[in-house]
């Protein structure tokens, strides 16, 4: 794990603005996403763009390149939806990686 972290930190990331996708405008997820994005933008010295797209956010990030420029801040819908609906267009474990 340490070798992977060292290799990743050697890259020039981020080189462009990072998009953070979340739920609709005005909710608690929107507020917390904006606060987190503001802190991350300062830490990375890069612009963070918050995109409010409701459930479309999940599909957008699931289909995005795995390059770290499309992030998702969402609720338990991410893992709960596949249990409640048959044809969900994403696989929670294949299409997403947690950020700690």
Secondary structure as the mmCIF struct_conf table of DSSP 4:
data_model
#
loop_
_struct_conf.conf_type_id
_struct_conf.id
_struct_conf.beg_label_comp_id
_struct_conf.beg_label_asym_id
_struct_conf.beg_label_seq_id
_struct_conf.end_label_comp_id
_struct_conf.end_label_asym_id
_struct_conf.end_label_seq_id
HELX_RH_AL_P HELX_RH_AL_P1 UNK A 2 UNK A 9
TURN_TY1_P TURN_TY1_P1 UNK A 10 UNK A 10
BEND BEND1 UNK A 11 UNK A 11
BEND BEND2 UNK A 15 UNK A 16
STRN STRN1 UNK A 18 UNK A 22
BEND BEND3 UNK A 23 UNK A 24
TURN_TY1_P TURN_TY1_P2 UNK A 25 UNK A 26
BEND BEND4 UNK A 27 UNK A 27
HELX_RH_AL_P HELX_RH_AL_P2 UNK A 28 UNK A 44
TURN_TY1_P TURN_TY1_P3 UNK A 45 UNK A 45
BEND BEND5 UNK A 46 UNK A 46
STRN STRN2 UNK A 48 UNK A 52
TURN_TY1_P TURN_TY1_P4 UNK A 54 UNK A 55
HELX_RH_AL_P HELX_RH_AL_P3 UNK A 56 UNK A 62
TURN_TY1_P TURN_TY1_P5 UNK A 63 UNK A 63
BEND BEND6 UNK A 64 UNK A 64
BEND BEND7 UNK A 66 UNK A 69
STRN STRN3 UNK A 70 UNK A 72
TURN_TY1_P TURN_TY1_P6 UNK A 76 UNK A 76
HELX_RH_AL_P HELX_RH_AL_P4 UNK A 77 UNK A 84
BEND BEND8 UNK A 86 UNK A 86
BEND BEND9 UNK A 89 UNK A 89
HELX_RH_AL_P HELX_RH_AL_P5 UNK A 92 UNK A 95
#
